């Protein structure tokens, strides 16, 4: 086996205890993942390699032989460096962009200190890319786009800069402040067709429109954590906790909290939010259909409530923190079938939700959270690669949707399942959880 099962058992220092057979299956699945990587080592493309490096960093000390780990890692770094030279990662995105690269190399440098010099060069490229990107912030059009979110927007880089600037690097501090200033400016309410809407309102890109079933000629308001305002709430609160306190910052955070508190509704005593809604729907928010939805990281109540909980904790807002805790406890006590999760993946599946509930357990010690976490990851831990792809193919066929199953992608692939379960078993939050703003 590529991995040492005894070492992994000793690493299981968290509060999650899987049945022995399930745990052994998980270790075998992790071994099979790295064995598949070894087999396909010459077929890896640059967009896959970032999450692979993240997985290698997470499992480094559990490899049976250091030489096996070095062989895989050096090959992946070679692919990554070629991708950087070819400008493949030249956008700022925390998923497939330069922020994504920076998160992965930061984790690698923590596991293998020799990578620190490479991390410095990656950070330099990221700052250069951000500087180029922010030149557009002088135009009014910049503030009508959905460029504040965590997948491809500025919340991802801001979280990385806040997370990694332990040495108070002046260039990183200055860039952090620039993004915060943009967010504060963005937070001001605006008027559209005589209606007041949050400044976080935006007009969808052509790509986003292609996934929408409702026309949005007057733009949208988005409450989700993946593409919406929840990400901005987390990073602004984190920035405040880190000592950034510019004019209008607390007002921006308070405005976001008020917006979430205004928009939530209850179905069967469980709190939900509308998700992404058009301007027209926003102006008649009270009239929107009230129904349940997926309890996922990306758009679900668990992601939004985790964001509110973090903001309440970071800003010392006890009422907001308690509201989020109370609502998440009710969700943790729901039957798993009521979560409406049809996949095991991070983005809108079981392991992403389990990561949030695990984070709540680590923060509060409430046993309801860890019990539901275990229930979720037991489903995922025994799922081998073949079963994962078979399930994803069948699901795509049933939905009449394109097949998107991936071996190496963290957000929607097998990589994320393996890494997230291992992080939960270790009882700590890793770089990917910070990238997902589950911190």
C-alpha positions in Angstrom: 0.0 0.0 0.0 1.2 3.5 -0.7 -0.1 4.7 2.6 0.7 3.4 6.1 -2.6 2.4 7.7 -1.1 2.3 11.2 0.1 5.9 10.9 -3.4 7.0 9.7 -5.0 5.2 12.6 -2.8 7.2 15.0 -3.7 10.4 13.1 -7.3 9.8 13.9 -7.1 12.1 16.8 -10.4 13.9 16.3 -13.8 13.0 17.8 -15.0 11.1 14.7 -14.8 7.3 15.1 -15.8 5.2 12.0 -16.5 1.5 12.3 -13.3 -0.4 11.8 -14.4 -1.8 8.4 -15.5 1.6 7.2 -12.3 3.1 8.3 -10.2 0.4 6.6 -12.2 0.9 3.4 -11.5 4.6 3.6 -7.8 4.1 3.9 -7.9 1.6 1.0 -9.8 4.2 -1.1 -7.2 6.9 -0.3 -4.5 4.4 -1.3 -6.3 3.7 -4.5 -6.6 7.4 -5.2 -2.9 7.9 -5.1 -2.3 4.7 -7.0 -4.5 6.0 -9.8 -2.5 9.2 -9.7 0.7 7.2 -10.0 -0.8 5.3 -13.0 -2.0 8.4 -14.8 1.0 10.6 -13.8 1.7 11.5 -17.5 -1.9 12.3 -18.2 -2.6 15.0 -15.6 -3.6 18.4 -16.9 -2.8 21.7 -15.3 -6.3 22.3 -14.1 -6.3 19.0 -12.1 -2.8 19.4 -10.6 -3.6 22.1 -8.0 -6.0 19.9 -6.0 -3.7 17.0 -6.4 -0.9 18.9 -4.7 -3.3 19.8 -1.9 -4.0 16.1 -1.4 -0.3 15.2 -1.4 0.4 17.9 1.2 -2.4 16.5 3.4 -1.2 12.9 3.2 2.6 13.5 3.1 3.5 12.0 6.5 1.3 8.9 5.9 3.1 7.7 2.8 4.8 4.3 3.4 7.9 5.6 1.6 9.1 9.2 1.3 10.4 8.5 -2.2 6.9 7.7 -3.5 5.6 11.0 -2.1 8.5 12.9 -3.6 8.1 11.3 -7.0 4.5 12.2 -7.2 4.9 15.7 -5.8 7.8 16.7 -8.0 6.0 15.6 -11.1 2.9 17.6 -10.1 5.0 20.7 -9.3 6.6 20.4 -12.7 3.1 20.4 -14.4 2.1 23.3 -12.1 5.2 25.4 -12.9 4.7 24.9 -16.7 1.0 26.0 -16.2 2.1 29.2 -14.5 4.6 30.0 -17.3 1.8 29.4 -19.8 -0.4 31.8 -17.9 -3.1 29.1 -17.4 -3.8 30.4 -13.8 -3.6 34.1 -14.6 -7.1 34.9 -13.2 -7.5 35.5 -9.5 -9.9 32.6 -8.8 -9.7 30.5 -5.7 -10.9 27.6 -7.8 -8.6 27.0 -10.8 -6.9 30.4 -10.6 -3.8 31.9 -8.9 -5.5 32.1 -5.5 -6.1 28.3 -5.8 -2.5 27.8 -6.6 -1.4 29.9 -3.6 -3.7 28.0 -1.2 -2.3 24.6 -2.3 1.4 25.7 -2.2 0.9 27.3 1.2 -0.3 23.9 2.4 2.6 22.2 0.7 5.1 24.5 2.3 3.6 23.7 5.7 4.2 20.0 5.0 7.5 20.4 3.2 9.3 23.6 4.2 11.6 23.4 1.1 8.6 24.7 -0.9 8.6 28.1 0.9 10.7 29.8 -1.8 8.2 28.6 -4.4 5.4 29.9 -2.2 7.0 33.4 -2.2 7.1 33.5 -6.0 3.5 32.3 -6.2 2.4 35.0 -3.8 4.2 37.6 -5.9 2.4 36.4 -9.1 -0.9 36.5 -7.2 -0.4 40.1 -6.1 0.6 41.1 -9.6 -2.6 39.5 -11.0 -4.7 41.2 -8.3 -3.1 44.5 -9.1 -4.0 44.1 -12.7 -7.5 43.0 -11.9 -8.2 45.9 -9.5 -7.3 48.5 -12.1 -10.9 48.0 -13.4 -12.3 49.1 -10.0 -12.0 52.7 -11.1 -15.0 52.1 -13.4 -18.6 52.0 -12.4 -19.1 48.8 -14.3 -16.8 47.0 -11.9 -19.5 47.4 -9.2 -22.3 45.8 -11.3 -20.5 42.5 -11.7 -20.6 39.4 -9.4 -16.9 39.8 -8.7 -17.1 39.7 -4.9 -17.9 36.0 -4.6 -15.6 33.2 -3.4 -15.3 30.9 -6.5 -13.9 33.3 -9.0 -14.2 36.7 -7.3 -12.4 38.7 -4.6 -13.6 36.9 -1.5 -11.3 34.1 -2.3 -8.1 36.2 -2.6 -9.1 38.3 0.4 -9.5 35.2 2.6 -6.1 33.9 1.4 -4.3 37.1 2.2 -5.9 37.3 5.7 -5.1 33.6 6.3 -1.5 33.7 5.3 0.0 37.1 6.2 1.6 36.0 9.5 4.7 38.1 8.9 2.7 41.3 8.2 4.1 41.7 4.7 3.5 45.3 3.7 2.6 44.4 0.1 0.0 41.8 1.3 -1.4 44.2 3.9 -1.8 46.9 1.3 -3.6 44.6 -1.2 -5.8 43.4 1.6 -6.9 46.9 2.4 -7.5 47.7 -1.3 -10.0 44.8 -1.5 -11.7 45.7 1.8 -12.1 49.3 0.5 -13.8 47.9 -2.6 -16.1 45.7 -0.5 -17.1 48.7 1.7 -17.9 50.7 -1.4 -19.8 47.8 -2.8 -21.9 47.5 0.4 -23.7 50.8 -0.2 -27.4 50.3 -1.2 -28.3 51.4 -4.7 -31.5 52.3 -6.5 -32.8 50.4 -9.5 -36.1 51.3 -11.1 -37.0 53.3 -7.9 -36.3 50.3 -5.7 -33.5 50.2 -3.1 -31.4 47.0 -3.4 -28.1 45.9 -1.8 -25.0 47.1 -3.5 -24.1 43.4 -3.8 -26.7 43.2 -6.5 -25.1 42.3 -9.8 -25.8 41.5 -13.5 -24.9 37.8 -14.3 -22.3 37.0 -16.8 -23.2 35.2 -20.0 -21.8 32.0 -18.5 -24.0 32.3 -15.4 -27.0 33.2 -17.6 -26.6 29.9 -19.4 -27.3 28.0 -16.2 -30.3 30.2 -15.2 -34.0 29.3 -16.0 -35.3 32.8 -15.3 -34.4 35.9 -17.2 -32.6 38.6 -15.2 -32.4 41.7 -17.3 -32.3 43.8 -14.2 -29.8 41.7 -12.4 -29.9 39.4 -9.3 -29.3 39.3 -5.6 -27.5 36.2 -4.4 -27.6 34.9 -0.8 -25.4 31.8 -1.3 -21.9 31.1 0.1 -20.4 30.0 -3.2 -21.5 32.8 -5.5 -23.3 35.2 -3.2 -23.2 37.7 -0.3 -22.4 35.1 2.4 -18.8 35.0 1.3 -18.4 38.8 1.7 -19.9 38.6 5.1 -17.3 36.1 6.3 -14.2 37.8 4.8 -15.2 41.2 6.0 -15.8 39.9 9.5 -12.5 38.0 9.4 -10.7 41.2 8.2 -12.2 43.1 11.1 -11.0 40.5 13.6 -7.5 40.8 12.0 -7.4 44.5 12.8 -8.7 46.1 9.7 -11.3 48.7 10.7 -11.7 51.3 7.9 -14.6 53.8 7.7 -17.8 52.1 6.8 -16.5 48.6 7.5 -18.8 47.7 10.5 -21.7 49.3 8.7 -21.0 47.0 5.7 -21.0 43.9 7.9 -24.1 45.1 9.8 -25.9 45.7 6.4 -25.1 42.2 5.3 -26.3 40.6 8.5 -29.5 42.6 8.3 -30.1 41.5 4.7 -29.8 37.8 5.7 -32.0 38.3 8.8 -34.6 40.0 6.6 -34.7 37.3 3.9 -34.9 34.1 5.8 -38.1 32.1 6.2 -39.2 28.9 7.9 -40.4 25.6 6.5 -41.2 23.0 9.2 -39.4 25.2 11.7 -36.2 25.1 9.7 -34.6 28.3 8.4 -34.1 28.7 4.6 -33.0 31.5 2.3 -34.1 32.2 -1.3 -30.7 31.6 -3.0 -30.1 33.6 -6.2 -33.2 35.7 -7.1 -33.9 38.2 -9.8 -34.3 41.9 -9.1 -38.0 41.5 -9.7 -38.2 38.7 -7.2 -36.2 40.7 -4.6 -38.7 43.6 -4.8 -41.5 41.2 -3.7 -39.5 39.0 -1.3 -42.4 38.3 1.0 -44.4 36.9 -1.9 -41.8 34.3 -3.0 -42.8 30.6 -2.6 -41.5 29.3 0.7 -40.0 25.8 0.4 -37.2 23.6 1.6 -33.9 23.1 -0.2 -30.6 21.3 -0.2 -28.5 21.6 3.0 -25.3 22.2 1.0 -22.2 24.2 1.3 -22.8 26.2 -1.9 -26.3 27.6 -1.6 -27.9 25.8 1.4 -28.9 27.0 4.8 -25.9 25.3 6.4 -23.4 27.4 4.4 -25.3 30.6 5.1 -25.8 29.9 8.8 -22.1 29.0 9.2 -21.3 32.4 7.7 -23.6 34.1 10.1 -22.2 32.1 13.0 -18.6 33.1 12.0 -19.6 36.7 11.6 -21.3 36.8 15.0 -18.3 35.2 16.7 -15.7 37.4 14.9 -17.7 40.6 15.5 -18.8 39.7 19.1 -22.4 39.8 18.1 -23.9 37.3 20.5 -27.5 37.5 19.1 -26.3 36.7 15.6 -24.0 33.9 16.8 -26.8 32.4 19.0 -29.4 32.6 16.2 -27.1 30.7 13.8 -26.2 28.1 16.4 -29.8 27.5 17.3 -30.8 27.0 13.7 -27.9 24.8 12.9 -28.7 22.6 15.9 -32.2 22.1 14.5 -30.7 21.1 11.1 -28.3 18.7 12.8 -31.3 17.0 14.4 -33.1 16.5 11.1 -33.4 13.2 9.4 -30.7 12.8 6.8 -33.2 12.3 4.0 -34.5 15.8 4.7 -31.2 17.3 3.7 -32.1 16.7 0.0 -28.5 15.9 -0.8 -28.1 13.6 -3.8 -24.3 13.5 -4.1 -21.3 12.8 -1.8 -19.2 15.7 -3.1 -18.0 18.9 -1.4 -19.9 21.5 -3.3 -23.5 20.3 -3.0 -23.1 16.9 -1.3 -22.6 15.2 2.0 -18.9 15.8 2.7 -19.2 19.6 2.2 -22.1 19.7 4.6 -20.3 17.3 7.0 -17.3 19.7 7.0 -19.5 22.6 8.1 -21.1 20.5 10.9 -17.7 19.3 12.0 -16.5 22.9 12.2 -19.5 23.7 14.3 -18.7 20.8 16.6 -15.1 22.0 16.9 -16.3 25.4 17.9 -19.1 24.5 20.2 -18.7 20.9 21.4 -22.4 20.2 20.7 -22.7 16.4 20.2 -25.6 16.8 17.7 -23.0 18.2 15.2 -20.6 15.4 15.4 -23.3 12.7 15.4 -24.6 14.0 12.1 -21.1 14.5 10.7 -20.4 10.8 11.4 -23.7 9.8 9.8 -22.7 11.6 6.6 -19.1 10.6 6.2 -20.0 6.9 6.8 -21.9 7.1 3.5 -18.9 8.6 1.8 -16.0 6.8 3.4 -16.7 3.4 1.8 -17.4 4.8 -1.7 -14.5 3.6 -3.9 -13.5 5.3 -7.2 -15.4 2.9 -9.4 -18.6 3.3 -7.4 -18.2 7.1 -7.3 -18.0 7.4 -11.1 -20.8 4.9 -11.6 -23.1 6.9 -9.3 -22.2 10.2 -10.9 -22.9 8.9 -14.4 -26.2 7.4 -13.3 -27.2 10.7 -11.7 -26.3 12.8 -14.7 -28.3 10.4 -16.9 -31.4 10.7 -14.6 -31.1 14.5 -14.6 -30.5 14.7 -18.3 -27.4 16.8 -17.4 -23.8 16.7 -18.6 -21.5 14.2 -16.7 -19.2 16.2 -14.5 -17.6 13.5 -12.3 -13.9 14.1 -11.7 -11.2 12.1 -10.0 -8.9 15.0 -9.0 -11.2 18.0 -8.5 -11.8 19.0 -4.9 -15.1 20.8 -5.3 -17.0 18.2 -7.4 -14.7 15.2 -7.5 -13.3 12.3 -5.6 -10.3 14.3 -4.4 -12.6 16.4 -2.2 -14.2 13.4 -0.6 -10.9 11.9 0.4 -9.4 15.1 1.7 -12.5 16.3 3.6 -13.0 12.9 5.4 -9.4 12.9 6.4 -9.6 16.4 7.7 -12.6 15.5 9.8 -10.9 12.4 11.1 -8.0 14.5 12.2 -10.3 16.9 14.0 -8.9 20.1 12.5 -9.7 22.5 9.7 -7.3 22.5 6.8 -6.5 24.9 4.0 -9.3 23.7 1.8 -11.8 24.5 4.6 -10.4 28.0 4.7 -10.7 28.3 1.0 -14.3 27.3 1.3 -14.8 29.8 4.1 -15.8 27.1 6.6 -13.0 28.5 8.8 
